[in-house]
Amino acid sequence: MITLDFLSGLGADPRLVTARASRAWAPTGWSFTDGAGFGPLIGFGPRTARLVRGEGLLVEPASTNHLRNPRGEGASGATPPTHWAVGASGGMSWSFTHGTEQGWPYVDVTLSGTAVGDARLDFEGFTQIPALTGQDWTLSAGLRVISGAVPGDPKLGMFERASTGSTVTSALQSVTPDATRRRFVFSRTFEGGANVAAAHPCLYIDNPAGAVACVLRIYAPQMERAARASSPVLPPAGAPGAATRDADGVDLALPPDFDFQSFSLISEVALGPAPAAGTPFMIALETAAGTSDYTALYDGASGLTQRVNAGGSAAGLASVAPRGAAGAIRRFAMRCAPDDMAFAWDGGGFSADSSGGSGGAAYVRLSLGDVQGGSQWPGRIRQVRLTPDALDDAALQRLAG
């Protein structure tokens, strides 16, 4: 039997191999959703699995943060962070300080005086981030009110700019910062047409009025070319620049004497955002042939599926469970044996199939969040158990909860 209890930290098996060659971070407590709270930010070195006690193994696709200074370095007094700018003051006085809180780099923005018009804090230059119409972009940022109240209607903003810096079109999304650390997410598809050449992200304050006295803390803003937000991607301290996090690509080598004539796979995951396209594998048993032969649990907009492939074609059960929202914890149990397959999931779901065969494959690795040559799944894998026993229907349903 192979047991990986990532919740307790016991999954740091010496056979666990992480392909990611870059540094990466894990925002503890964050559910991948707009406005959700978050805890400390934990950093991990290259080729180190992102294991967080109590949460599991975090895996994600590759992503680039196109903001050069998400750390907010260079903030001092009236001088905003390097590469940031006060695009419109709104008649208020602006002051900036930079710091770190539980691993999170932040900028405190102090607003004072009397507001007389809309205000805008630019996270990047007008034409710094190349972009085209039809592309998906996501702006995310942690926000927290330290004192006072943010005037007017604060919003995350994305301007579609021409090569000259002029505005082609723009869109804003309201945010509701309070005394709790929250990460807000704004995703949209650019639609300005052939003149669009750049993406310009900002924090916009709509219709502020009257006397203002507040401090707003901004944590690690991020601009990604994607339809969803991912964990923070940061450049090295003191070296501003767009930074990329590689896909995690975590695998476990399987012992050569494990008997796959009949087996059961039990797992628990915390879902990330729904895939924008494709069906990335959450957990997969693979042969040396990779995507030609596998037993897998994979994600998709239509649901969560168990499937067995042999020689590049379906060899048995392809049963779909309802997906659920980002952050949801899901439990699954599957049985695979010759002409005897079953799939159970939390909430009482169950499906069986005696028409296909799956036993006897020479599986060599357990892939966690990806498949060789395939796309990376975003989410947290909490527990995995692989046993050389074909558990009966009642046991599968009990284990799936």
N, C-alpha and C positions, 0 to 999 in steps of 0.2 A: 504494500500500500504506500502511496505517496500522499502526504498531507502538507499543504502550504497554508499556514495560518498567518496571513499578512496583517491581521488586526493586532496580534500580539507581538509582531516583530519576529516571529519564529520562521518566517519565510526566507530569511537571508541564507539560503542554501548555497554552498560553494559551487554548485552546478548552475546557479542562476547567472545568466549572461545578458548584459545590457549593451545593445549596439550603439546607443546614443553617444556621440563623440563630443557633445557640447555640455556645458553646465545647464542646469535646469532648476526650477523652483516649484515648491508645492504650497499653494495657498490653503492652509488648513481651514476646515469648516465651511469652505465655499462650495455651493451646490451647482455652479456653472450658470446660475440664473440671474437675471436682471434684478438689482436691488438686494440681493442676498448678502447677509453678513459674512464676515470672515475672521479667522484667528491669525496666529503668527505665520510668517512666511519662512519656510525652511529651504535652504539651498543644498544642492547636491552636485558633486563633481562629475566629470565625464565618466561614462560607463558605470555609473552607480544607479541602482534601482531606486526609484522614489518611493521608499517605504515609510509610511507614517503610522505610528502606533495608534490604534483606535479607528483608523480610516482605511488602511489598506495600501495597495500598490497603485500609484497614479501613473497612467500611460496616456499619451497624446500623440497626434500627428506632429510633423514638423511645422513650425510657424516662425514668421519674422515680425518683430516689432519695428515698424518703420519710423517710429519716433526716435530721434537720436539721443534724447536726454530724458528718459522716463524716471531717472533717479532725481531729477530736479537740481543737479549740481550747478553751482554758480549763483544761486539765489542769495541776495544780500541787500537788505534795506529796500530802496526803491528799484533796485536792479532785479529783474526777473531771472529765472534760471537760464543758462545758456541755451540758445535756440528757441526759447519761449519769447513771447512778446505780449504786451498789453495792446491789443488791436483797437480797443475803444475803452476809455476809462469810465464812461458814464458819469463823468463829473466827480468821481470819487478818488480819494487817495489810495494808492496800492503800495503794500509793503510785503516783502517776502523773506522767509527763513527756510532753511533746509535741515532735515534731520532724519533719524531712523527710529522706528517704533516696532519692536518685536520682529525684526528682520525686514520690515517694509520701509523703503526710502519714501520720504514724503516732503511736500512743500506746504508750509503754512502761508496762506494768503490773507493778509489783514486788510479789510476794507473799512474806510472811515470817510466822514464828510457828509455831503448831501448829494444824492443821486439825481441826475437831471436827464438821463437818457440810457439807452441800452449799452451794455458793456460786453467785452469779449476778451478772453484770455486765450491766445493762440499757443498750441502745443508744438507747432512746427511752422516753418515758412510756407508762403503761399504756393510755391512751385517745387518744393523739396521732394514730395512723394509722387512719383509718376503714377498715373491712373488713367483708365479708359472707361467710357460708357459701357454698361453691361457687366462690369465687374462687381463682385460682392466685397464690401468692406465692413469692418466692425471696429468701433471705438469703445474702449472700456476704461474705467477709472474708478479707483476707490475714493470715496468722499466721506468726510465726517465733520460735523459742525463742532468746533472747539468752544466757541463762545458767541453770544448774540444770535442773530438770525440772518440768513442770506436774504438779501433784498430781492423783490420781484420774483420772477419765475426762472430758476436756474435750469439750464438745458445742456445736454451734449449736442454738439453741432458738427456737421460735415458739409463743407463747401466744395463743390465741384468747380475747379478753376481752369481757365484757359492757360496756354503757355505764357501769356503775358501777365498772368496773375489775376485777371479780371474774373468776376463771378459769372459762371454759366448758370448754375442753379444751386440750391442749398436745401438742407433739411435739418430740423431740430427735434430733439426728444427730451421732454421734461424729466427731471430727476428730483428726488425728494430726500436730500441729505438730512440727517439728524445727528444725535449724539452717539449713535452706534456706527461702527465702521461698516460700510456697505459698498459693494462693487456694482456699479451701474454699467449696463451694456446697451449699445445702440448699433444695430445692424441694418444695412440697406444696400440695394443694388443701384449703382450709378446709372443715371438715365438722361444725362444732359446732351447726348448726341456727339457728333464728330468733333466738336470744339473742346471737349473735355480732355485735359492733359495732366491734371494733378488733383490730388486729394488734400484737403486742408482741414484738419481736425481742431476743435476748440471747445472751450467751456463758454457758453453764452448766457448772459443774465438779461432776461427779457423784462422790460417795463419796471425797472427799479424806481423807487420814488422816496423822497423824504430823507430824514437823517439815517445814517448807516453806521453801525459799529459791530463788526463781526470778524471772526477768524474761521476760515474754511481750510481744512487739511485735505490735500490731494495726494493720493497714494498711487504711484507707478502707473501713469496713464499708458495706454497701449493702442496702437493702430495696426490692425491685421487685415491682409487681403483674404478674407474668409467670411462665411455667412454666420459665424458664431465666434464667441470669445474663448480664449484658452488661458492657461495659467500665465503669470507674468514672465516676460522675456526681457532680460536686463543686460546691457553692455557691462563690461568690467568697470569697476569704480575708477573714476578719473580718466576714462577714455570714452567719451560720448560717441555714439554711432549706432546705426541700425544693427540690431543683433538678431541672430537666428537660433532657435532651439531645434535640434534634430529630433526625429521621431524616436521614441524610447526603444522599441524593438526588444522586448524582454523574452528570453527563451530559457527553458529548463531541459537539459539533456536527460533522456529517459534511460534507465538501466537496460542493458541488452537482454537481460533475462526476464523482463516483465512479460507476463503471458497475456496477450491481447486476443485470445480465442473468444473470451467473454469478459466483459469489464463494465464498470459503472463510473460515471464522472459526475461529481456533485460540486456545485459552485455557488458563490454568492458575490454579487457585484453591486456597485452604486453607479447608476447610469449617468453619463455625461449628456451633452446636447445631442439631439437626434442627428444622424448623419445627413449632410446636405445632399449627398449622392452616394451610390454604391452600397455595399453591405460589408463593412469591416468586421473582421473576426474578433470576438471578445476573448474566447478561449478555443484553442484548436490543438488536436493531436495530429501530427504530420509525419509522413514517411519521408525518406530522402528525396522523393519526387516532388515534395512541396505541394503546390496547389492542384496537383493531379490526384492525390490521395490524401484524404483527411476525414476526421470526425470533428465537427466544429459547432460552436454556438456563436451565431453572428447577429449583428444589429442591422436594422434598416427602418426606413420611415414607416413601413407596413407592419413591423413587429419584430420580435426576437425569435430566431429560427434555429432549430437543430437540424443538421444535415450531415449525411455521410456521402463521400465521393470516392469513387474508385476508377482509376484510369481516365480521369477527367469528366466522368459522368456520374449523375446521382445513382447511388447504390441502395438507397433505402429511405427511411423516414425523413421528410422535410416538413416538420410541424411548426406552426407559427403561434407564438404567445403574444398577447397584447403588449405594447412596448412600455408605456408609462412615461412619466415626466422626468426631466433631468433632475438628478439628485435622489431619485427613488431607489431604494434598496430592493433588489430582486434575487430570488433563490431558484435554482434549477437542479434537477437530477435526471440523468439520462442513462439508459441501459443499452448496450450494444453487444449483440451476439448473432451468430448465423441464424437468419430467418426469425429473429426475435429482437425487436427494437422498441423502446418506449421513451417518452419524454414527459416529465412532470414539472410544473412550475407553481410558484406560490399562488395562493388563492384558490387552489383546487383544480387547476388545469391539468389535463392529462391526454396523451395521445399515444397509440400503439400501432405497430406495423409488423406483420409477419411475412410480408411479401419480399423483403429485401434482405441481403446478408451483409454483415459488417465485420464479423470476427476474423481474426487471423492476420490483420494487416501488420506490417513491420514498422510500427511507429517509433521514431527516434527522438522526437522532441515534443515538448509541451509549449506552445506559443501563447504568450499572455498579452493580449491586446493587439496582435498582428498575425500575419501569416507570411511565409517567405514569398517575397515578390508582390505582396498585397498591400492594401491600405491600412493605416494605423487607426485603431479605435480610441475614442476619447472617453475616459471614465476611470473608476477605481475598482480593482479586483480585490475583494476582501478575503475570500477563502476558496481553496480548490482542494478536492480530495479525489484521488484516482485509485480505484480498488479493483483487483482481478476477480471480481465476483459479479455475476449478473443478478443484481438485486431484484426482488419481485416487485410487483406493482404497488403493493401497500407500502413497502419500504421506500420506494422512490417518492411517493406522495407525502409520506411522513417527513422525509429529509428536505423536500422542497417547501414544507411548511404550508 
